[in-house]
Amino acid sequence: MAAFIVRRFLQMIPVLLGVTLVIFLIMQMVPGDPAVLLAGESATQSQVDALRKQLGLDQPLYIQYFDYLKNVIQGDLGTSIRSGRPVLDEILVRLPVTIELAVWSILITIVLGMFAGIIAAMRQNKPSDIGIMVFALIGVSLPNFWLGLMLILYFSVTFQIFPVAGWGSFAHVVLPAITLGTSGAAIVARMTRSSMLEVIRQDYIRTARAKGVKRQYITYKHALKNALIPVVTVVGLQFGALLGGTVLTETVFAINGVGRMMVDAIRMRDIPLVQGSILFVSVIFVFVNMLVDITYRFLNKRVDLN
């Protein structure tokens, strides 16, 4: 297991290098001169040129990339043009809010999705199975921003149960977490149902039934554990998608997390902050995928780590 974890860490290096390269090149295509933005509208051309030279923006693109890469390795993601503060500090201030929102959302995804998927599999082709799959299809199809606006309209404006926007109490978490977790729960429900149906048709499940083992024991002890591997993959991908999905949801609910910060940074062309935020989320996503691979081994000892 230790060798596998070390190997996975080493495999992450080229992936992260590719991520930095893609982010750097995309940011170079964004219209607007960072030196002009940083110097201000009243700056003279000579002041802008001096600032561009100071920032290294007059260097060829490959030298700028290697300088950017060297700074990233040293933990320096640059300085925000808007606030003048280190990008890493800006991200770390907003990160706890985004992480808390993502954790609540993934809990909804796992609990609701797996429960619905198991019920649907155990009652295949019955009205409850069909109803769950219809709701799952609707959940996958609904855009997050539309669902968020509808939840605000009914539960905040009409019935005044939850606050419209902001962050600070559990009541503020409910609607954004439902917004983010609904589509994930729908995907997990469909995957859990499919995986459970495949497992419960295996010979060892039939043998256990023939021996008179209780249905609940077969379902939760044997079938569910072996059906979890593809579900864990989906949950891991969903967690990464949740971090990206917070961009719209945090904006809709006026939550001061990393997602809303990225939107503000893009609007103000704060390129270092955009680069740093995307890179930070990408690194978390890569780590989550590595944890998913490691989880396979704990769920099934027969999984070949090679």
Order of alpha helices (4+ residues) and beta strands (2+ residues): alpha-alpha-alpha-alpha-alpha-alpha-alpha-alpha-alpha-alpha-alpha-alpha
